[in-house]
Amino acid sequence: MTLDKMLGKIGKKRLPFKAGLAVACQFVSDNGGEIFEEDESVKLTLNGEEAHCFQLYPDIDYFYYEC
């Protein structure tokens, strides 16, 4: 499964940010990718794909991402 497809599945579940991020990071780690903490997001890289995961608003606790 690609990073984009996995993140899409996580996003559709409407998980809280920390729970969604934990699932995403575990997927990336299990598949040999890399995880980088940035200012307001976490960058995930896997097989040439790159995504930024973030909580869009502090008062809305959902997992969001951009590839």
C-alpha positions in Angstrom: 0.0 0.0 0.0 1.3 3.5 -0.8 1.7 6.2 1.8 -1.0 8.3 0.2 -3.5 5.5 0.3 -2.7 4.7 3.9 -3.0 8.3 5.0 -6.3 8.5 3.1 -7.7 5.6 5.1 -6.5 7.2 8.4 -8.1 10.5 7.4 -11.5 8.8 6.5 -11.6 7.3 10.0 -11.6 10.8 11.5 -9.1 9.8 14.2 -7.8 12.3 16.7 -4.5 13.9 15.6 -2.2 12.0 17.9 -3.9 8.6 17.2 -3.8 9.1 13.5 -0.2 10.2 13.6 0.8 7.2 15.6 -0.8 4.9 13.1 0.8 6.7 10.2 4.3 6.7 11.8 4.0 3.0 12.6 3.2 2.3 9.0 6.1 4.3 7.7 8.5 2.8 10.3 7.4 -0.7 9.5 7.9 -0.2 5.8 11.4 1.4 6.0 10.4 5.0 5.6 11.6 8.1 7.5 9.9 10.4 10.0 10.9 14.0 10.5 9.4 16.4 13.1 9.0 19.9 11.7 7.7 23.2 13.2 3.9 22.5 12.9 3.8 19.2 11.2 5.5 15.8 10.9 7.0 14.9 7.5 6.8 11.2 6.5 8.7 9.8 3.5 8.3 6.3 2.1 9.4 4.9 -1.3 9.8 8.3 -2.8 6.5 9.7 -1.5 6.4 12.6 1.0 3.6 13.7 3.2 3.1 16.3 5.9 0.8 15.4 8.8 -0.7 18.1 10.9 -3.6 19.3 13.1 -5.3 22.0 11.1 -6.8 23.9 14.0 -5.9 23.6 17.7 -9.5 23.3 18.7 -10.4 20.6 16.1 -8.6 17.4 17.0 -8.5 15.5 13.7 -5.6 14.1 11.7 -4.9 15.9 8.4 -2.2 15.4 5.8 -1.0 16.7 2.4 1.1 14.8 -0.1 
